[in-house]
Amino acid sequence: MEFEINDEEIEILLQDLLDNYGYDFTDYSRASLKRRINRLFMLDKFPSFSLFRKQIQTDSTYFRRFVEEITVNVTEMFRDPAFYRTVREEVLPVLATHPFIRIWHAGCSTGEEVYSMAIMLQEAGLLKKSLLYATDLNPGVLDRLRKGIFPLRFIKQYSENYIQSGGKEDFSRYYTAKYDWAKFDEQLAAKMVVATHNLVSDRSFNEFQLIFCRNVLIYFDRNLQDRALQLFDESLDTLGFLALGAKEQLKYSSIYKKYRQLDNKDRIWRKIT
């Protein structure tokens, strides 16, 4: 017989994470968290909630696995090519007018989005005067980002996405294939600043001309969404751009009136005040 962790036990775990590790998941969507926590509980075959809780509290390696499993790490290079085409055609020409470009990828997961952006900047002749800040709550995914190594089986899809996004080069020029892996050009990684950052509890750390936070806010409740959006607003230059995921929007947020959405409806807003 399989046990399932109930709502009260979920709250106990979330409080443990806050008390013991400083990770605040209390405003995350409960339905999503419960589903992911129960999946891990059953996958690792714990006989009881108390043993599961103790393992998270006392085993730092298992705690890291726990965080990796309950945070969302679904990404690919040039995901939603129409979105990247808009960035390429409408955002990059504006960024080109700045003497130096800072871009924040918040909740960047394993970094496919960050490498996509670096490639576009390279092609626009802007990478040399850019820094890409790649942050995530999960230190495990950031380790993979730093290495710049992705499974070769995904490269065909990435290449197709790249072409649909307006890419004109041979995509294979950006990586070296070896065995089952693709290692991306270290010149791209050299322009990345990689660090853990918690959108719930950490503060603004720089001023940016472009912020990406795509498909992260959908896992937050309304209050936490608004807090994250206020953080982005504090971090974004006037006339800077904020890019969200396909199911995310500013409409009901406290910062809504300060932004204008680009006409293409690709979930990119410009800060006008």
PLY file of the C-alpha trace (Angstrom):
ply
format ascii 1.0
element vertex 273
property float x
property float y
property float z
element edge 272
property int vertex1
property int vertex2
end_header
0.00 0.00 0.00
1.37 3.42 -0.98
1.15 6.34 1.42
0.64 9.90 0.27
1.89 12.95 2.14
-1.08 15.03 3.22
-1.54 18.82 3.30
-0.57 19.15 6.96
2.67 17.22 6.39
3.46 19.38 3.37
3.25 22.45 5.63
5.60 20.79 8.15
8.15 20.11 5.39
7.96 23.67 4.08
8.53 25.04 7.57
11.52 22.70 8.01
13.03 23.99 4.77
12.66 27.57 5.96
13.96 26.91 9.49
16.87 24.62 8.58
18.01 25.86 5.18
16.44 29.30 4.65
14.52 28.12 1.57
11.07 29.69 1.56
8.54 27.73 -0.51
5.55 28.80 1.57
4.00 30.93 -1.18
4.51 28.41 -3.98
1.47 26.78 -5.57
0.43 23.98 -3.20
-0.97 21.73 -5.92
2.31 21.71 -7.84
4.44 21.25 -4.71
2.28 18.44 -3.34
2.40 16.57 -6.65
6.19 16.83 -6.90
6.87 16.00 -3.24
4.65 12.94 -3.38
6.31 11.82 -6.60
9.72 11.92 -4.88
8.37 10.27 -1.71
7.07 7.32 -3.75
10.02 7.21 -6.14
12.50 6.84 -3.26
10.23 4.34 -1.46
10.14 5.89 2.01
8.06 3.76 4.41
6.85 6.78 6.39
6.63 10.54 6.37
8.79 10.79 9.52
11.73 9.01 7.84
11.34 11.15 4.72
11.34 14.30 6.85
14.39 13.16 8.84
16.34 12.39 5.66
15.70 15.91 4.35
16.66 17.46 7.69
19.88 15.52 8.29
21.29 14.57 4.88
22.51 17.59 2.90
22.97 15.49 -0.25
19.38 14.29 -0.07
18.17 17.81 0.66
19.83 18.91 -2.59
18.04 16.11 -4.45
14.77 17.20 -2.83
15.18 20.80 -4.03
16.10 19.62 -7.54
12.96 17.48 -7.71
10.46 20.04 -6.45
11.75 22.98 -8.48
10.74 23.10 -12.12
13.52 22.47 -14.63
11.84 22.18 -18.02
13.71 24.14 -20.66
15.26 23.99 -24.13
17.32 26.22 -26.38
15.33 28.81 -28.35
12.12 27.49 -26.82
9.16 29.25 -28.48
11.11 30.43 -31.56
8.64 33.26 -32.29
9.51 34.75 -28.90
13.24 34.67 -29.69
12.61 36.16 -33.12
10.91 39.11 -31.41
13.87 39.50 -29.04
16.23 39.34 -32.02
14.31 41.85 -34.15
12.80 44.29 -31.62
14.79 44.10 -28.39
18.41 43.64 -29.50
18.46 46.79 -31.69
17.46 48.81 -28.60
20.04 47.07 -26.40
22.67 47.87 -29.03
22.31 51.58 -28.19
23.60 51.00 -24.63
27.32 51.25 -23.87
27.07 48.11 -21.74
24.31 45.49 -21.55
23.23 43.57 -18.45
20.68 40.78 -18.80
19.21 38.75 -15.93
17.89 35.24 -16.49
15.95 34.59 -13.27
15.03 30.95 -12.60
17.31 29.93 -15.46
17.38 26.18 -14.68
20.14 24.35 -16.60
20.85 27.37 -18.79
19.63 26.54 -22.27
17.88 29.92 -22.36
21.06 31.72 -21.30
23.11 30.07 -24.04
20.38 30.93 -26.55
20.65 34.58 -25.57
24.46 34.52 -25.71
24.33 33.11 -29.25
21.95 35.87 -30.37
24.14 38.54 -28.78
27.17 37.05 -30.51
25.44 37.19 -33.88
24.37 40.80 -33.27
27.95 41.77 -32.38
26.86 42.62 -28.82
28.27 39.79 -26.70
31.58 41.55 -26.10
29.80 44.39 -24.26
27.28 42.20 -22.42
27.02 40.29 -19.17
24.37 37.62 -18.64
23.45 36.98 -15.02
22.10 33.43 -14.66
20.39 32.68 -11.35
18.33 29.86 -9.92
17.27 28.61 -6.51
18.67 25.17 -7.30
22.50 24.90 -7.14
22.46 21.53 -8.94
21.12 22.93 -12.20
23.62 25.78 -12.06
26.48 23.28 -11.97
25.24 21.91 -15.29
24.92 25.41 -16.73
28.53 26.23 -15.85
29.76 23.17 -17.75
27.83 24.13 -20.89
27.31 20.46 -21.78
23.92 19.27 -23.04
22.68 15.89 -24.32
23.36 15.49 -28.03
19.92 13.94 -28.57
18.32 17.36 -28.03
20.53 19.25 -30.49
18.40 18.54 -33.58
15.41 20.20 -31.89
17.56 23.09 -30.66
18.92 23.61 -34.16
15.40 23.69 -35.64
14.30 26.17 -32.97
17.35 28.32 -33.72
16.55 28.49 -37.44
12.87 29.31 -36.76
14.00 32.10 -34.40
15.81 33.80 -37.26
19.25 32.24 -36.86
21.28 32.37 -40.05
24.47 30.51 -39.10
25.24 26.80 -39.03
24.17 25.95 -35.46
26.96 23.35 -35.16
29.55 26.17 -35.09
28.54 26.86 -31.46
29.32 23.43 -30.00
31.65 20.45 -30.21
30.05 17.00 -30.23
31.70 14.18 -28.32
30.06 10.83 -27.63
26.49 11.63 -26.48
27.15 15.22 -25.47
27.43 18.67 -27.00
29.90 21.06 -25.36
29.11 24.71 -26.11
31.73 27.32 -26.93
33.43 28.61 -23.79
33.43 32.14 -25.23
29.67 32.13 -24.59
30.06 30.99 -20.97
32.77 33.58 -20.37
30.11 36.32 -20.47
27.89 34.62 -17.86
27.75 35.33 -14.12
26.20 32.29 -12.44
24.81 32.38 -8.88
22.08 31.03 -6.65
19.27 33.50 -6.03
15.94 33.04 -4.28
13.17 35.14 -5.82
11.22 34.79 -2.57
13.76 36.13 -0.10
16.72 37.69 -1.95
16.91 41.29 -3.07
17.81 43.15 -6.22
21.55 42.96 -6.97
22.06 45.07 -10.11
20.40 47.19 -12.78
19.42 45.45 -16.01
18.25 46.38 -19.48
16.51 43.02 -19.99
15.11 40.49 -17.52
13.94 36.99 -18.44
11.75 35.04 -16.04
9.87 32.60 -18.23
7.57 29.87 -16.90
8.54 30.38 -13.27
5.76 32.64 -11.95
3.04 30.14 -12.91
4.19 28.03 -9.94
3.80 30.93 -7.47
0.62 32.10 -5.79
-0.62 35.62 -6.54
1.17 37.31 -3.61
4.52 35.75 -4.46
4.08 36.58 -8.15
3.60 40.23 -7.22
6.64 40.23 -4.93
8.80 38.77 -7.69
7.48 41.29 -10.22
8.23 44.16 -7.82
11.77 42.80 -7.49
12.13 42.80 -11.28
10.75 46.33 -11.44
13.35 47.51 -8.90
16.06 45.80 -10.97
15.06 47.06 -14.41
16.20 50.29 -16.01
13.55 52.68 -17.32
12.82 51.65 -20.93
14.20 48.17 -20.15
12.41 44.97 -21.15
10.76 42.24 -19.05
10.14 38.85 -20.70
7.74 36.33 -19.13
6.39 32.93 -20.13
3.48 32.26 -22.48
0.95 31.86 -19.63
2.27 34.71 -17.48
1.27 38.37 -17.48
1.47 41.69 -15.67
-2.21 42.58 -15.95
-3.19 42.05 -12.30
0.13 43.08 -10.74
0.94 46.28 -8.85
3.49 47.29 -11.53
1.12 46.90 -14.50
0.67 50.62 -15.23
4.42 51.18 -15.51
4.75 48.83 -18.50
3.62 48.55 -22.09
3.40 45.18 -23.82
5.04 44.89 -27.22
2.52 44.62 -30.06
3.49 41.07 -31.04
1.90 39.56 -27.89
5.02 37.52 -27.15
4.89 38.32 -23.42
7.53 41.03 -23.54
6.87 44.31 -21.74
8.77 47.59 -21.80
9.11 49.72 -18.67
7.84 53.16 -19.62
8.09 54.99 -16.24
0 1
1 2
2 3
3 4
4 5
5 6
6 7
7 8
8 9
9 10
10 11
11 12
12 13
13 14
14 15
15 16
16 17
17 18
18 19
19 20
20 21
21 22
22 23
23 24
24 25
25 26
26 27
27 28
28 29
29 30
30 31
31 32
32 33
33 34
34 35
35 36
36 37
37 38
38 39
39 40
40 41
41 42
42 43
43 44
44 45
45 46
46 47
47 48
48 49
49 50
50 51
51 52
52 53
53 54
54 55
55 56
56 57
57 58
58 59
59 60
60 61
61 62
62 63
63 64
64 65
65 66
66 67
67 68
68 69
69 70
70 71
71 72
72 73
73 74
74 75
75 76
76 77
77 78
78 79
79 80
80 81
81 82
82 83
83 84
84 85
85 86
86 87
87 88
88 89
89 90
90 91
91 92
92 93
93 94
94 95
95 96
96 97
97 98
98 99
99 100
100 101
101 102
102 103
103 104
104 105
105 106
106 107
107 108
108 109
109 110
110 111
111 112
112 113
113 114
114 115
115 116
116 117
117 118
118 119
119 120
120 121
121 122
122 123
123 124
124 125
125 126
126 127
127 128
128 129
129 130
130 131
131 132
132 133
133 134
134 135
135 136
136 137
137 138
138 139
139 140
140 141
141 142
142 143
143 144
144 145
145 146
146 147
147 148
148 149
149 150
150 151
151 152
152 153
153 154
154 155
155 156
156 157
157 158
158 159
159 160
160 161
161 162
162 163
163 164
164 165
165 166
166 167
167 168
168 169
169 170
170 171
171 172
172 173
173 174
174 175
175 176
176 177
177 178
178 179
179 180
180 181
181 182
182 183
183 184
184 185
185 186
186 187
187 188
188 189
189 190
190 191
191 192
192 193
193 194
194 195
195 196
196 197
197 198
198 199
199 200
200 201
201 202
202 203
203 204
204 205
205 206
206 207
207 208
208 209
209 210
210 211
211 212
212 213
213 214
214 215
215 216
216 217
217 218
218 219
219 220
220 221
221 222
222 223
223 224
224 225
225 226
226 227
227 228
228 229
229 230
230 231
231 232
232 233
233 234
234 235
235 236
236 237
237 238
238 239
239 240
240 241
241 242
242 243
243 244
244 245
245 246
246 247
247 248
248 249
249 250
250 251
251 252
252 253
253 254
254 255
255 256
256 257
257 258
258 259
259 260
260 261
261 262
262 263
263 264
264 265
265 266
266 267
267 268
268 269
269 270
270 271
271 272
